[in-house]
C-alpha cells in the first residue's frame, strides 16, 4: 500500500460492561481495505464477533458516569475542527486488559510507501 491520508471524524463512544471508551472515528478507505484483507487471511484461523471494525483514536476510558443523559448529550454535541493527516505506517496491537489498566503491545509494524 501507498501512504494515505485519513480524516478525523466524529467523537463517539464504545460501551462495555465496565467502562465507556470515548474515541474519535478515523475515516480512511484504505484502512477498511486493510481490515478486509486481514480478516480474509485469518478467517480459517479464528472466529470474529459480530462487531464491525471502527478505525479510531481512543481518547479516554471512563469508569463511572454520574449523569448518563448529560454525558451522552455532551458526547453527541461535542464539535471540533476536523483535520486530515498522512498515514505512513500502521501497527497491529494486542490489548492486554489488567486491573491497573490496558497494556498495548505491538505485534507487527507495516511501513507504507
Backbone torsions as a table, in degrees:
resi	resn	phi	psi	omega
1	UNK	NA	148.4	174.4
2	UNK	-85.6	161.9	171.8
3	UNK	-54.2	149.9	-176.7
4	UNK	-140.2	172.6	179.9
5	UNK	-115.8	138.7	176.4
6	UNK	-121.8	157.3	179.4
7	UNK	-127.3	137.5	175.7
8	UNK	-70.4	134.8	178.8
9	UNK	-100.6	-142.7	-176.7
10	UNK	-85.0	156.9	170.1
11	UNK	-72.4	138.9	-177.4
12	UNK	-151.0	-172.4	-170.4
13	UNK	-143.7	128.9	165.6
14	UNK	-97.8	133.5	179.2
15	UNK	-115.3	126.8	175.0
16	UNK	-119.3	-176.7	-179.7
17	UNK	-63.1	-35.8	-171.4
18	UNK	-116.8	-8.3	-174.8
19	UNK	-154.0	149.4	170.9
20	UNK	-103.5	134.3	-179.9
21	UNK	-113.2	117.6	178.5
22	UNK	-90.8	129.9	-177.3
23	UNK	-142.5	163.8	171.1
24	UNK	-109.5	126.9	178.1
25	UNK	-68.7	142.1	176.3
26	UNK	-111.4	121.8	179.9
27	UNK	-96.5	115.9	-179.3
28	UNK	-160.9	103.8	-178.7
29	UNK	-55.6	-33.1	-179.9
30	UNK	-63.1	-37.2	177.9
31	UNK	-63.4	-38.6	177.3
32	UNK	-62.2	-40.0	177.8
33	UNK	-64.8	-43.8	178.5
34	UNK	-60.4	-43.1	179.5
35	UNK	-61.6	-44.8	178.8
36	UNK	-60.2	-41.1	179.4
37	UNK	-65.0	-44.2	-179.4
38	UNK	-65.3	-44.9	179.7
39	UNK	-61.5	-42.7	-179.1
40	UNK	-67.1	-31.6	177.0
41	UNK	-69.6	-37.2	-175.1
42	UNK	-92.3	-5.4	-173.9
43	UNK	-49.0	-43.1	-176.5
44	UNK	-82.1	-4.5	-176.0
45	UNK	-106.6	-14.2	-177.2
46	UNK	-156.2	167.9	179.6
47	UNK	-113.5	129.6	-178.8
48	UNK	-96.4	154.1	168.8
49	UNK	-78.3	176.3	-176.0
50	UNK	-89.3	10.9	-179.7
51	UNK	-79.6	129.0	176.9
52	UNK	-71.5	151.2	177.8
53	UNK	-69.7	136.2	175.1
54	UNK	-126.6	110.9	174.8
55	UNK	-67.0	128.4	-173.7
56	UNK	-155.9	165.7	173.4
57	UNK	-118.1	112.9	-179.5
58	UNK	-73.6	130.6	179.2
59	UNK	-103.9	-49.8	-174.5
60	UNK	-144.6	149.9	166.1
61	UNK	-108.5	119.4	-177.7
62	UNK	-106.6	116.9	-176.1
63	UNK	-89.8	-19.2	179.0
64	UNK	-148.5	136.1	177.1
65	UNK	-117.5	125.7	-178.2
66	UNK	-77.6	-36.5	179.7
67	UNK	-138.8	102.4	-173.8
68	UNK	-61.5	-39.9	-179.0
69	UNK	-62.3	-48.1	179.4
70	UNK	-64.4	-42.8	-180.0
71	UNK	-58.0	-50.7	-179.1
72	UNK	-64.9	-36.8	178.0
73	UNK	-64.6	-42.0	178.7
74	UNK	-63.1	-42.7	178.5
75	UNK	-62.9	-47.2	-176.6
76	UNK	-62.8	-37.8	-172.8
77	UNK	-99.0	1.8	179.6
78	UNK	-70.5	133.9	178.0
79	UNK	-132.6	153.0	178.9
80	UNK	-155.3	163.9	179.8
81	UNK	-71.2	124.4	179.3
82	UNK	-73.5	142.2	178.7
83	UNK	-135.8	156.3	177.9
84	UNK	-113.2	155.0	-179.8
85	UNK	-151.5	157.2	-179.4
86	UNK	-86.6	139.9	173.6
87	UNK	-109.2	119.2	179.4
88	UNK	-116.3	-0.6	174.1
89	UNK	-160.6	160.9	168.0
90	UNK	-139.4	152.1	-178.9
91	UNK	-120.2	134.3	174.5
92	UNK	-89.2	123.4	-174.1
93	UNK	-113.7	147.1	170.9
94	UNK	-108.7	131.3	-179.9
95	UNK	-103.9	124.3	175.9
96	UNK	-110.1	116.3	-177.6
97	UNK	-95.6	124.6	178.3
98	UNK	-128.5	168.0	-178.5
99	UNK	-57.5	-35.1	-178.6
100	UNK	-78.1	-14.6	-178.2
101	UNK	140.6	-176.1	-177.8
102	UNK	-89.6	144.2	174.1
103	UNK	-115.9	128.9	-179.3
104	UNK	-107.2	118.8	-178.0
105	UNK	-113.5	127.9	178.2
106	UNK	-77.2	124.5	179.1
107	UNK	-108.5	-10.1	176.8
108	UNK	-167.2	146.3	178.8
109	UNK	-130.0	131.6	-176.3
110	UNK	-128.8	118.4	178.2
111	UNK	-82.8	139.4	174.3
112	UNK	-105.7	141.8	-176.0
113	UNK	-129.9	NA	NA
